[in-house]
Structures are given as C-alpha cells and as structure tokens.
Amino acid sequence: MIIKTPTHYFMVSGASEGFTPLNAFDSALLCAGIGDTNLVKMSSIVPPRCRLISPVVLPPGSLVPTAYASITSDVPGELISSAVAVALPKEPHYAGLIMEYSARGSRAEIEETVRQMAIEGMKLRMREIKDIKSVAIEHRVQKVGATFAAVVLWDREETG
C-alpha cells in the first residue's frame, strides 16, 4: 500500500488572482493552507469511520490524498466558485461520499449544487445519510482568478 487509509479528513478553500491561470491556482492553494504539499487527486470516497477534524498544518512536500474542485478564469468581472460536499452514511461501516463542483456563478448556487450531487450519489448507493458537510468559495475575477475547494484525507498520526 503506497498511502495508508486515512482516518480523518478536513475541508479547505481558497481563492486568488495570479499572473497566469497556474499562478492563480497555486495562490488559491496557498490561501487554502495546502500550497506546499503534493496533491494526489483521488476519486471521491471517504473511508468508513473517517472523522472530520479542523485543518492541520501538513508537512511540506507531503503526498496528500485530495478530492477537489477548481476553476480559473481570465474574464474580468466574472464570478467563479468552487465547492465540495461530504455525505456520511448512517451505517458507520459504509464509506462516505465526496462530491466536487466548480462553475461560473455564486458560492451559494455552486454549494447547493454540490450538496444535491452528494445526496444523489448516496441514493445511488442506497445509503441513508447521517450528515452532509460542505465548503464553498467564490471570487470576482480582476485579471486572472482561481477558486479551489477540497476535502483532504489524512492519517492523524502523521501530524500527531
């Protein structure tokens, strides 16, 4: 096994301007507090019994399993948003589900969409939902902007 099965997760978001789309994305990661890590983009499953924690400072250069949504734009005045939602099942031995969504539009509408996506995903799995958590962010583009929202999976023992 390359990466241990995570025991905890946390949610972050950030938005920023940048010189290029990549610079804007990088700056949004920094604003979210995970800019000095190596994101390992994963599919959207929360391991059974994985628990929500407050964001932690991750060791620089860490390989970090992350489900995320991001969007960049170079259209001045455009409103862009990113959101993630976590749906946890009533049965603790079942896996939970993460949904990610980014689009042009307000934080509120993008967050509502991602929450509905999580509900639909749990229906497809025929799992009752115990709880849904979400985080979203919006940004009005000045020159080149980016938004980023993520669920970071982590083994708490890695940071103490």
C-alpha positions in Angstrom: 0.0 0.0 0.0 1.5 3.3 -1.1 -0.6 5.6 1.1 -2.2 4.5 4.4 -6.0 4.5 4.5 -6.8 7.9 6.0 -8.5 8.1 9.4 -9.5 11.8 9.3 -10.5 14.4 6.8 -10.7 18.2 6.7 -12.2 20.7 4.3 -10.4 23.8 2.9 -11.0 26.5 0.3 -9.1 29.4 -1.2 -9.3 32.0 -4.0 -6.8 34.3 -5.6 -5.5 36.2 -8.5 -2.4 35.3 -10.4 -0.1 36.2 -13.3 -1.3 33.1 -15.2 -4.0 30.5 -14.6 -1.4 28.2 -13.0 -0.2 31.0 -10.7 -3.7 31.8 -9.7 -4.4 28.1 -8.9 -1.1 27.9 -6.9 -2.0 31.0 -5.0 -5.5 29.6 -4.2 -3.9 26.5 -2.8 -1.7 28.7 -0.6 -4.8 30.6 0.6 -6.4 27.3 1.4 -3.4 26.3 3.5 -2.2 23.3 1.4 0.0 25.0 -1.1 3.3 23.4 0.0 2.0 19.8 -0.4 1.8 17.4 -3.4 -1.9 16.8 -4.0 -2.8 13.3 -5.1 -6.2 13.8 -6.8 -8.4 10.9 -5.9 -11.8 9.6 -6.6 -14.5 10.7 -4.1 -14.8 8.1 -1.3 -14.4 8.8 2.4 -13.2 5.6 4.2 -15.6 4.1 6.8 -15.3 5.7 10.3 -13.1 8.6 8.9 -13.7 11.6 11.1 -13.8 15.3 10.4 -11.1 17.4 12.0 -10.1 21.1 11.8 -7.5 21.8 9.2 -3.9 20.8 10.2 -0.6 22.1 9.1 0.7 19.4 6.8 4.4 18.6 6.4 5.9 20.4 3.4 6.1 18.1 0.4 3.7 15.5 1.8 1.7 13.3 -0.6 -1.9 14.3 0.3 -4.9 12.4 -1.0 -7.4 15.1 -2.0 -10.7 15.4 -3.7 -11.0 18.9 -5.1 -12.8 21.3 -7.4 -11.1 24.3 -9.0 -11.8 26.8 -11.7 -9.8 29.6 -13.3 -10.9 32.5 -15.4 -9.3 35.4 -17.3 -12.6 37.2 -17.8 -12.5 40.4 -15.7 -15.7 40.7 -13.6 -16.7 37.1 -13.9 -17.8 35.4 -10.7 -16.4 31.9 -10.3 -16.9 29.4 -7.5 -15.7 26.0 -6.2 -17.4 23.7 -3.7 -17.0 20.3 -2.1 -19.5 18.3 -0.1 -19.1 15.2 2.1 -22.1 12.9 2.7 -21.6 10.4 5.6 -23.8 7.3 5.9 -25.9 6.4 9.0 -24.1 3.0 9.0 -20.5 3.6 10.1 -19.1 0.6 8.3 -20.1 2.0 4.9 -17.9 4.5 3.1 -19.0 8.1 2.7 -19.0 10.1 -0.5 -17.3 13.3 -1.6 -18.7 15.5 -4.5 -16.8 18.3 -6.1 -18.1 21.1 -8.4 -16.8 24.3 -9.9 -18.6 26.7 -12.3 -19.3 30.3 -13.1 -21.8 31.6 -10.6 -22.2 32.4 -6.9 -20.9 30.4 -4.0 -24.5 29.8 -2.8 -25.7 28.2 -6.0 -22.5 26.2 -6.5 -22.6 24.9 -2.9 -26.3 23.9 -3.3 -25.5 22.0 -6.5 -22.6 20.1 -4.9 -24.8 19.2 -1.9 -27.5 17.8 -4.2 -24.9 15.9 -6.1 -23.8 14.2 -2.7 -27.4 13.4 -1.9 -27.9 11.8 -5.4 -24.7 9.8 -5.0 -25.8 8.4 -1.7 -29.2 7.5 -3.2 -27.4 5.5 -6.0 -25.5 3.6 -3.2 -28.8 3.1 -1.3 -27.3 4.6 1.8 -29.1 6.7 4.3 -27.4 10.0 5.0 -26.3 10.8 8.6 -24.8 14.2 7.8 -23.7 16.4 4.9 -20.9 19.0 5.3 -19.8 21.4 2.6 -17.5 24.3 1.9 -17.5 26.7 -1.0 -15.8 29.9 -2.1 -16.4 32.5 -4.8 -14.1 35.0 -6.5 -14.8 38.0 -8.7 -12.0 37.9 -11.4 -9.9 41.0 -11.7 -7.4 39.8 -14.3 -6.7 36.0 -13.9 -8.5 34.4 -10.9 -9.0 30.9 -9.4 -11.1 29.2 -6.8 -10.3 25.9 -5.1 -12.2 23.8 -2.6 -11.0 20.4 -1.3 -11.5 17.5 1.1 -8.1 16.5 2.4 -7.8 12.9 3.7 -5.2 12.4 6.3 -3.9 9.9 8.9 -3.9 12.0 12.1 -0.9 10.0 13.3 1.1 11.6 10.5 0.9 15.0 12.3 0.5 14.0 15.9 
